[in-house]
Amino acid sequence: MARRCELTGTGPMSGNNVSHANNKTRRRFLPNLIDVTLASEALGRAFKFRIAAKALRSVDHVGGLDPFLLKARDENLSAGALKVKRELKKAQGEAAA
């Protein structure tokens, strides 16, 4: 399973462990991924995502899954999140018509 956030695209970064003697060895900084179920108000159902804790805070800040997905750039979203975004746009189009 990829260590990548499904909503923001955040992935592992690389850097150095630095000892007290200033020795440097390479290491990886992994995102803080959590399995979470987010509810879509427009679609009336819930979706499971593996997202970073920071992304969960961003979803809360924007006002829920629906506004976050509609605002998010497509290249940052996973295939599953893109599918939900397309369903949202379709539901909005039907509601407006």
C-alpha positions in Angstrom: 0.0 0.0 0.0 1.4 3.4 -1.0 2.3 5.8 1.8 0.5 8.7 0.1 -2.5 10.8 1.3 -5.5 10.2 -1.0 -6.7 13.8 -0.7 -3.6 16.0 -0.7 -1.0 13.7 -2.4 1.4 14.1 0.5 4.1 11.4 0.4 7.3 10.4 2.1 10.2 12.9 2.2 13.8 12.2 2.7 16.4 13.8 5.0 19.1 13.1 7.5 19.3 11.7 11.0 21.8 14.0 12.7 23.7 12.6 15.7 25.1 14.6 18.6 28.5 14.2 16.9 26.9 15.7 13.7 27.1 12.4 11.8 24.5 12.3 9.1 22.7 9.2 7.8 19.8 9.2 5.4 16.2 8.6 6.6 12.6 8.9 5.4 10.0 11.2 6.9 6.6 9.4 6.5 3.3 11.2 6.5 1.0 10.6 9.4 -1.6 8.5 7.6 -4.9 7.4 9.2 -7.8 5.3 7.9 -10.9 7.5 8.1 -14.5 7.4 6.9 -15.8 10.8 5.7 -19.5 11.5 5.0 -20.7 13.3 1.8 -23.7 15.4 2.5 -24.6 15.9 -1.1 -24.4 12.2 -2.0 -25.8 11.0 1.3 -23.2 8.3 2.0 -19.8 7.7 3.5 -16.4 7.0 1.9 -13.3 5.4 3.3 -10.0 7.2 2.7 -6.4 6.8 3.9 -5.4 10.4 4.5 -2.8 12.4 6.5 -3.9 13.9 9.8 -3.1 17.3 8.4 -5.6 16.6 5.5 -8.3 15.7 8.0 -7.8 19.1 9.7 -8.0 20.8 6.3 -11.3 18.9 5.5 -12.7 20.2 8.8 -11.5 23.7 8.2 -13.1 24.0 4.7 -16.4 22.6 5.9 -16.5 18.9 5.1 -15.6 16.4 2.4 -17.8 18.0 -0.4 -16.3 21.5 -0.4 -12.8 20.1 0.0 -13.1 17.8 -3.0 -14.6 20.5 -5.2 -11.8 22.9 -4.3 -9.0 20.3 -4.6 -6.8 20.0 -7.7 -7.3 16.8 -9.6 -3.6 15.9 -9.8 -3.4 15.7 -6.0 -6.4 13.3 -5.6 -6.2 9.5 -5.8 -8.3 7.5 -8.3 -11.0 6.8 -5.6 -11.2 10.5 -4.5 -11.5 11.6 -8.2 -14.4 9.2 -8.6 -16.2 10.7 -5.6 -15.4 14.2 -7.0 -17.0 13.3 -10.4 -20.1 12.0 -8.6 -20.3 15.2 -6.6 -20.2 17.4 -9.7 -22.8 15.2 -11.4 -25.1 15.5 -8.3 -24.6 19.3 -8.3 -25.5 19.5 -12.0 -28.7 17.5 -11.5 -29.6 19.6 -8.4 -29.2 22.9 -10.4 -31.2 21.7 -13.4 
